[in-house]
Amino acid sequence: MKVGRLPFLLAAVLSLLAGMAAGLVRLGWPAGSGIASLAPWHGPLMTGAFLGTLIALERAAAAGRRAAFIAPALAALGALALLAGAPVTAGWLLAGGAVALLGIYVTGLA
């Protein structure tokens, strides 16, 4: 059974754009206060949120099992939590996504 991948991709693209904007702010580009508040979260947005969601989605699609989509779901939720201003919750969700991705690799689903 196919799992809809579009929500995961949208969360990944959103975190990519936010991470790029945060990186530009860190480089000194002027930005509004909303984007400027993301500057400290540039690293987590790019690695945990964007790459974590994308890599987990690729591995879950390759595994072909519905349970494997827990990893990209947690990473995508972590990305959205980070963008919503809940960094502690985002940290737990991103860590959960990383552990779930590790589980995909360890169990040989990928």
PyMOL commands that set and color helices and strands:
alter all, ss='L'
color gray80, all
select helices_A, chain A and resi 6-26+33-36+39-63+66-83+87-107
alter helices_A, ss='H'
color red, helices_A
deselect
rebuild
show_as cartoon
